Amino acid sequence: MPKKVIATVSLAGCFGCHMSLLDIDERLLELIELVEFNKSPLTDLKTFTKECDIGLVEGGCCNDENVHTLIEFRKHCKTLVAVGECAIMGGLPGMRNLIPLKECLDESYLGGPTTAAGNPGRLIPADPDLPKILNRVYPCHEVVKMDAFLPGCPPRADLIWDALVALVTGTELKLPYETFKFD
């Protein structure tokens, strides 16, 4: 049986979901027997080199570059999985959705306690090479169709492992309470 091809990406988030993937520890060796990683920060491949069976997306969309990246993932991945609360609901970056964008930028670049020394010209960055910040942080399913969702901040390593094994082998994912409880 040929190996399934997996791609991963981190959008507007903290990279904690990728750390949880790495926390499957020695099972990474088992995973490598089942899959081949393609475009991913784990492989340092910056572009897709082939079509992928599974795409794991962590983080939401806070700028136009995130949106473009997510759309490309949807085009190149048969199954797309939102991993973690940032991808599912906007997470911590989405907290800025409660405040108008102009107010956020003003506080960050003009009114913050460290801005006087670090921004003597009192300018809000507007370089065309910088990604354009969106009016709000969008969860992934508001941008493209997502096929599965793994909750948690970050999801536990066991949940990621169980989900990957189910996706790779085509078996049903069983989610016992212990997999994602937070007691």
Secondary structure as UniProt FT lines:
FT   STRAND          4..10
FT   HELIX           16..22
FT   TURN            23..26
FT   HELIX           27..34
FT   STRAND          35..37
FT   TURN            41..44
FT   STRAND          52..58
FT   STRAND          60..63
FT   HELIX           64..76
FT   STRAND          77..83
FT   HELIX           85..89
FT   HELIX           92..98
FT   HELIX           101..106
FT   HELIX           107..111
FT   TURN            113..114
FT   HELIX           115..118
FT   TURN            120..121
FT   TURN            128..129
FT   STRAND          133..138
FT   HELIX           140..142
FT   STRAND          148..150
FT   HELIX           157..169
FT   HELIX           177..180
//
